Amino acid sequence: MTELNLATIESAIREALEAIRPGTAGLGGDADLMQEADLDSIGVMDLVMEIEDRLDLSIPVETLAQAHTINGLRAGIAQLTGGAA
């Protein structure tokens, strides 16, 4: 897998989140995705598919289960791709 830098990963997450939940661009990195972005389980899957398309990778379910925030998701993807968390 290609190593991605944190800025690229965070940008992809934020763009994907804004695509499925307009108005979420200003969320902090520690914002709870389920509560503050108002994502249900289908919304989370939509978010993951958007991120996967933007970064051209597959995100395992285990990475999602551990990531409840933008920062957590960014760190999980970075670890997955060999980038620095």
CORHURA-V309489 format. One record per residue. N is the residue number from 1. RES is the residue in one letter. OMEGA is omega as a letter, one per 20 degrees, with the letter a starting at -180 (NA if undefined). NEAR is the number of other C-alpha atoms within 12 Angstrom. Layout:
N & RES & OMEGA & NEAR
N & RES & OMEGA & NEAR
This chain:
1 & M & a & 15
2 & T & r & 16
3 & E & r & 20
4 & L & r & 27
5 & N & a & 22
6 & L & a & 27
7 & A & r & 21
8 & T & a & 22
9 & I & a & 36
10 & E & r & 31
11 & S & r & 24
12 & A & r & 32
13 & I & a & 41
14 & R & r & 35
15 & E & r & 29
16 & A & r & 31
17 & L & r & 36
18 & E & r & 25
19 & A & a & 22
20 & I & r & 26
21 & R & r & 26
22 & P & r & 16
23 & G & a & 16
24 & T & a & 26
25 & A & a & 23
26 & G & a & 17
27 & L & r & 25
28 & G & a & 17
29 & G & a & 24
30 & D & r & 20
31 & A & r & 23
32 & D & a & 22
33 & L & a & 35
34 & M & a & 25
35 & Q & a & 17
36 & E & r & 22
37 & A & r & 31
38 & D & r & 22
39 & L & r & 25
40 & D & a & 18
41 & S & r & 16
42 & I & r & 13
43 & G & r & 22
44 & V & r & 32
45 & M & r & 23
46 & D & r & 21
47 & L & a & 33
48 & V & r & 38
49 & M & r & 26
50 & E & r & 27
51 & I & r & 33
52 & E & r & 21
53 & D & a & 17
54 & R & a & 24
55 & L & a & 30
56 & D & r & 19
57 & L & r & 22
58 & S & a & 21
59 & I & a & 31
60 & P & a & 20
61 & V & a & 17
62 & E & r & 14
63 & T & r & 22
64 & L & a & 29
65 & A & a & 19
66 & Q & a & 19
67 & A & r & 27
68 & H & a & 27
69 & T & r & 30
70 & I & r & 40
71 & N & r & 28
72 & G & r & 27
73 & L & r & 39
74 & R & a & 38
75 & A & r & 31
76 & G & r & 31
77 & I & r & 42
78 & A & r & 31
79 & Q & r & 23
80 & L & a & 28
81 & T & r & 26
82 & G & r & 18
83 & G & r & 20
84 & A & r & 18
85 & A & NA & 21
